[in-house]
Amino acid sequence: MSCLSKRLSLFLSIVSSFFILFSTPAFCADEPIATLTEFSGTVLINSRGSWGVEPRENLPLYSQDKVVTRIGNATITFNDGATLKIKNNSNVLIEEREKEKGLTSKVKAIERRVLLFLGKLMFKTGKEKVETRFETSTAVLGIRGTAGILSIGPDGRTYIHFTEGAAAYTIGDFIEGVATDVPVKMADLNPVQRATFVANAAADQLTRTEAKFVAGLVPQAQVALAKGIADEVSAWELLAYGEYLLESPDAAVVEGARKQIIDARKAIEDAKKAQQDAIRDGADPAFKIFTPDDPGFDVTPGQTKKDTVS
C-alpha cells in the first residue's frame, strides 16, 4: 500500500466515527455530489480524505469533502442545483446520505448536511426534494425551498437571514440577521482554522517528500517521518472539529463528536510512534511541521519550521 493510500485509510477510519448521526450508508466515494464552480484567492480543498487538492473550476466534490477559505471565496454547486457561496475566512464540510422515509412503503430520500465551523455562506436550495441540514456549534437548522445567509460572528454566535422561505425546523440558539465579518487575524486564531492550515501544509510536505524519494534524494525513512507528521496533524484537525461540536444542541452530534475525539487522540499517539520509528530508521529529526497550538505558526499554506527535503 502506498504512503498516500495509508494516509487516506487512516483519515477515513477516524472521520467515519464522526458521522453516527446518520444510520444509512453515505454515497459511494466515487460519486461526486457537487462541483467547485467558482473560486478566488486562497481556497483549500480536502477531497476524499486528502488535503492538497488544487482548486479548479468544475472540480468534483464528494461527501465529507471540506472547502476552506482565507482571503478568498468559493462557490459549491450541488447536483440538484443547490448552491453555497462561501465567503472569506470560512470553513465548511459537506455530506450527503440516502435515507428511507415512510412507515410502510419505504421511499429513498437524500439528506444533505452542511457544517459551518467558521465564517459565512450564502445558500439557495435546488429543484429536487433534498432535506438540507445546516449545523454550527450552537444551532441546527433544517431547510427546504429557501435561500439566505448563514454566518458565525466574532462572538461565535450563529446568525441566519432568509431571503426566501423559512426554516423547516431549528434546534439551539441563533440570531436573525447577518453576522459581522470576522477579521482575518481573529479567524487565523480559530482552532479549527489553524488545524486546517497545518494539515494542508503537512500533506503538501508529504507529497514533496515522496517526490524527492522517487528522485533518490531522500531515504524511505524520511517519507515515513513526513507521513507520520501528516497523520498526526490530520488527527489534530479532526480533534479540533470534534471539540468544536461538543457544544452542539443535538445530542447525536455530541455523541459522535465524543467518539471522534477518542479516536483522534489514539491516532495522534499512533502517528507519534510512527515518527519515532522513522527517526530510529534514519530520518532527519529536525524535519517538523508546526503543530496547531504553536504560537509561531503562520497560516500561510505550506510553511514548515525546517524544510529539509525541498
C-alpha positions as CSV (number, residue, x, y, z in Angstrom):
1,M,0.0,0.0,0.0
2,S,1.4,3.4,-1.0
3,C,2.0,6.2,1.6
4,L,-0.9,8.2,0.1
5,S,-3.2,5.1,0.4
6,K,-2.2,4.5,4.0
7,R,-2.7,8.2,4.9
8,L,-6.2,8.2,3.2
9,S,-7.1,4.9,5.0
10,L,-6.1,6.4,8.4
11,F,-8.1,9.6,7.8
12,L,-11.2,7.8,6.7
13,S,-11.1,5.4,9.6
14,I,-11.1,8.4,12.0
15,V,-13.6,10.5,10.2
16,S,-16.2,7.7,9.8
17,S,-16.7,7.7,13.5
18,F,-17.8,11.3,13.4
19,F,-20.9,10.7,11.3
20,I,-23.0,8.4,13.5
21,L,-25.8,10.9,13.3
22,F,-26.9,9.2,10.1
23,S,-27.8,5.5,10.2
24,T,-27.8,4.8,6.4
25,P,-24.6,4.5,4.3
26,A,-23.0,7.5,2.7
27,F,-23.0,7.9,-1.0
28,C,-20.3,6.0,-2.9
29,A,-17.0,7.9,-2.5
30,D,-16.6,7.6,-6.3
31,E,-19.8,9.6,-7.0
32,P,-19.4,13.4,-6.7
33,I,-22.3,15.2,-5.0
34,A,-21.2,18.7,-6.1
35,T,-18.7,20.8,-8.0
36,L,-16.5,23.7,-7.2
37,T,-17.9,26.1,-9.8
38,E,-16.1,29.3,-8.9
39,F,-13.2,30.4,-6.6
40,S,-10.8,33.2,-6.0
41,G,-7.9,33.9,-3.5
42,T,-6.8,31.3,-1.0
43,V,-9.0,28.2,-1.1
44,L,-8.0,24.9,0.4
45,I,-9.7,21.6,-0.6
46,N,-9.8,18.3,1.3
47,S,-11.3,15.8,-1.1
48,R,-11.9,12.1,-0.2
49,G,-9.7,12.4,2.9
50,S,-6.7,14.2,1.2
51,W,-5.5,17.7,1.5
52,G,-3.5,19.4,-1.2
53,V,-6.2,19.1,-3.9
54,E,-5.7,22.0,-6.3
55,P,-8.9,24.1,-6.7
56,R,-10.2,24.5,-10.2
57,E,-13.4,25.3,-11.9
58,N,-15.8,22.3,-12.0
59,L,-13.7,20.3,-9.6
60,P,-15.8,17.3,-8.4
61,L,-16.6,17.4,-4.7
62,Y,-17.6,14.3,-2.7
63,S,-19.5,13.5,0.5
64,Q,-17.4,14.6,3.5
65,D,-15.2,17.0,1.5
66,K,-14.1,20.3,3.0
67,V,-13.8,23.7,1.4
68,V,-11.8,26.3,3.4
69,T,-11.2,29.9,2.5
70,R,-8.9,32.5,3.9
71,I,-8.8,35.7,1.8
72,G,-10.8,34.1,-0.9
73,N,-14.3,32.9,-1.9
74,A,-15.7,29.7,-3.3
75,T,-19.0,28.5,-4.8
76,I,-20.2,25.0,-4.5
77,T,-23.0,23.8,-6.8
78,F,-24.7,20.5,-5.8
79,N,-26.1,18.0,-8.3
80,D,-29.6,19.2,-7.7
81,G,-28.7,22.8,-8.4
82,A,-28.4,24.0,-4.8
83,T,-25.6,26.4,-4.2
84,L,-23.3,27.5,-1.4
85,K,-21.3,30.7,-1.9
86,I,-18.6,30.6,0.8
87,K,-17.1,33.9,1.8
88,N,-13.7,34.9,3.3
89,N,-12.3,33.1,6.4
90,S,-14.8,30.2,6.2
91,N,-14.5,26.5,7.0
92,V,-17.2,24.2,5.6
93,L,-17.8,20.5,5.4
94,I,-20.4,18.9,3.1
95,E,-22.0,15.5,3.3
96,E,-24.9,13.6,1.7
97,R,-26.7,10.4,2.8
98,E,-29.5,8.3,1.5
99,K,-32.2,7.5,4.0
100,E,-35.6,5.7,3.9
101,K,-38.8,7.5,4.7
102,G,-42.2,6.1,5.5
103,L,-43.6,3.6,7.9
104,T,-44.9,1.0,5.3
105,S,-43.8,1.9,1.8
106,K,-40.2,3.0,2.1
107,V,-39.1,5.8,-0.1
108,K,-35.4,6.8,-0.5
109,A,-34.6,10.4,0.1
110,I,-31.4,12.5,0.1
111,E,-30.3,14.1,3.3
112,R,-27.6,16.8,3.0
113,R,-25.5,18.0,5.9
114,V,-23.5,21.3,5.8
115,L,-21.3,22.1,8.7
116,L,-20.1,25.6,9.1
117,F,-17.2,25.9,11.5
118,L,-16.2,29.4,10.8
119,G,-17.3,32.3,8.5
120,K,-20.2,33.0,6.3
121,L,-22.1,31.3,3.4
122,M,-24.9,32.3,1.1
123,F,-27.2,29.4,0.3
124,K,-30.0,28.5,-2.2
125,T,-31.7,25.2,-2.3
126,G,-32.1,23.2,-5.6
127,K,-35.0,21.9,-7.6
128,E,-35.1,18.4,-6.2
129,K,-36.5,17.4,-2.9
130,V,-33.4,17.3,-0.7
131,E,-33.5,17.6,3.0
132,T,-30.8,20.0,4.0
133,R,-29.4,20.5,7.5
134,F,-27.1,23.3,8.5
135,E,-25.0,22.9,11.6
136,T,-22.8,25.1,13.7
137,S,-21.6,24.6,17.3
138,T,-24.7,26.4,18.7
139,A,-27.5,25.7,16.2
140,V,-29.1,23.2,13.8
141,L,-31.4,24.3,11.0
142,G,-33.4,22.2,8.6
143,I,-34.3,23.9,5.3
144,R,-36.1,23.2,2.1
145,G,-37.1,25.6,-0.7
146,T,-35.2,28.5,0.8
147,A,-32.4,30.9,0.3
148,G,-30.4,33.1,2.7
149,I,-27.2,33.7,4.6
150,L,-25.8,31.5,7.4
151,S,-23.0,33.1,9.4
152,I,-20.9,32.9,12.6
153,G,-20.0,36.2,14.3
154,P,-16.8,37.2,16.0
155,D,-18.5,36.1,19.3
156,G,-19.1,32.6,18.0
157,R,-22.9,33.0,17.8
158,T,-24.9,31.7,14.8
159,Y,-26.9,34.1,12.6
160,I,-29.5,33.2,10.0
161,H,-31.1,35.5,7.4
162,F,-33.7,34.2,4.9
163,T,-34.2,36.0,1.6
164,E,-36.7,33.3,0.6
165,G,-38.7,30.9,2.7
166,A,-38.0,30.0,6.3
167,A,-36.5,27.2,8.4
168,A,-38.3,23.8,8.4
169,Y,-37.1,23.3,12.0
170,T,-34.5,24.7,14.4
171,I,-32.5,23.3,17.3
172,G,-30.5,25.6,19.6
173,D,-29.9,29.3,19.5
174,F,-29.5,31.6,16.5
175,I,-29.9,35.3,15.8
176,E,-32.0,36.7,13.0
177,G,-29.6,38.7,10.8
178,V,-26.1,38.6,9.3
179,A,-23.0,38.4,11.4
180,T,-20.2,41.0,11.2
181,D,-17.3,39.6,9.3
182,V,-14.6,38.0,11.4
183,P,-11.3,39.8,10.9
184,V,-8.5,37.8,9.3
185,K,-6.2,37.8,12.3
186,M,-9.1,36.6,14.6
187,A,-10.1,33.9,12.1
188,D,-6.5,32.7,11.9
189,L,-6.6,32.1,15.7
190,N,-9.6,29.9,15.4
191,P,-8.5,26.4,16.5
192,V,-10.4,24.7,13.6
193,Q,-9.0,27.0,11.0
194,R,-5.4,26.8,12.3
195,A,-5.6,23.0,12.4
196,T,-6.8,23.0,8.8
197,F,-3.9,25.1,7.5
198,V,-1.4,22.9,9.4
199,A,-2.9,19.7,8.0
200,N,-2.8,21.2,4.5
201,A,0.9,22.2,5.0
202,A,1.8,18.7,6.2
203,A,0.0,17.0,3.3
204,D,1.9,19.3,0.9
205,Q,5.2,18.4,2.6
206,L,4.5,14.7,2.4
207,T,3.8,15.0,-1.4
208,R,7.1,16.8,-1.9
209,T,9.0,14.3,0.2
210,E,7.6,11.4,-1.8
211,A,8.7,13.1,-5.0
212,K,12.2,13.6,-3.5
213,F,12.3,9.9,-2.6
214,V,11.4,8.9,-6.1
215,A,14.2,11.1,-7.4
216,G,16.6,9.3,-5.0
217,L,17.3,12.4,-2.9
218,V,16.0,11.2,0.5
219,P,15.7,7.8,2.1
220,Q,12.4,5.9,2.7
221,A,12.7,6.7,6.4
222,Q,12.2,10.4,5.6
223,V,9.0,9.6,3.8
224,A,7.8,7.6,6.8
225,L,8.5,10.6,9.0
226,A,6.7,13.0,6.7
227,K,3.8,10.6,6.6
228,G,3.7,10.3,10.4
229,I,3.7,14.1,10.7
230,A,0.8,14.3,8.2
231,D,-1.1,11.6,10.0
232,E,-0.6,13.4,13.3
233,V,-1.8,16.8,12.2
234,S,-4.7,15.3,10.3
235,A,-5.8,13.8,13.6
236,W,-5.3,17.1,15.3
237,E,-7.6,18.7,12.8
238,L,-10.3,16.0,13.4
239,L,-9.8,16.6,17.2
240,A,-10.5,20.3,16.7
241,Y,-13.7,19.6,14.7
242,G,-14.8,17.2,17.4
243,E,-14.2,19.6,20.2
244,Y,-16.0,22.4,18.3
245,L,-19.1,20.3,18.1
246,L,-19.2,19.2,21.7
247,E,-21.4,22.3,22.3
248,S,-24.0,21.3,19.7
249,P,-27.6,21.3,20.8
250,D,-28.1,18.0,19.1
251,A,-27.3,15.1,21.4
252,A,-26.5,12.7,18.5
253,V,-23.9,15.2,17.2
254,V,-22.3,15.5,20.6
255,E,-22.1,11.7,20.9
256,G,-20.4,11.4,17.5
257,A,-18.0,14.3,18.5
258,R,-17.0,12.5,21.7
259,K,-16.2,9.3,19.8
260,Q,-14.2,11.2,17.2
261,I,-12.2,12.9,19.9
262,I,-11.3,9.5,21.4
263,D,-10.3,8.1,18.0
264,A,-8.4,11.2,17.1
265,R,-6.3,11.1,20.3
266,K,-5.4,7.5,19.6
267,A,-4.5,8.3,16.1
268,I,-2.2,11.1,17.3
269,E,-0.4,8.7,19.6
270,D,0.0,6.1,16.8
271,A,1.3,8.8,14.5
272,K,3.9,10.0,17.1
273,K,5.1,6.4,17.5
274,A,5.4,6.1,13.7
275,Q,7.6,9.2,13.7
276,Q,9.8,7.8,16.4
277,D,10.2,4.6,14.4
278,A,11.2,6.6,11.3
279,I,13.8,8.6,13.2
280,R,15.2,5.4,14.6
281,D,15.4,4.2,11.0
282,G,17.5,7.2,9.9
283,A,15.1,10.1,9.2
284,D,16.3,13.6,10.0
285,P,14.5,14.5,13.3
286,A,14.9,18.3,12.6
287,F,12.2,18.0,9.9
288,K,9.0,19.1,11.5
289,I,5.7,20.8,10.7
290,F,4.3,23.5,13.1
291,T,1.7,22.0,15.3
292,P,-1.7,23.7,15.5
293,D,-1.1,25.1,19.0
294,D,2.3,26.5,18.2
295,P,2.0,30.3,18.6
296,G,4.7,30.8,15.9
297,F,2.8,29.1,13.2
298,D,2.0,31.4,10.2
299,V,-1.2,30.2,8.5
300,T,0.3,30.8,5.1
301,P,-0.2,27.3,3.3
302,G,3.0,25.3,3.1
303,Q,5.0,26.8,5.9
304,T,7.3,24.5,7.8
305,K,9.9,25.0,10.6
306,K,12.6,23.4,8.6
307,D,12.2,22.1,5.0
308,T,15.0,19.5,4.8
309,V,13.7,17.9,1.6
310,S,12.6,20.7,-0.7
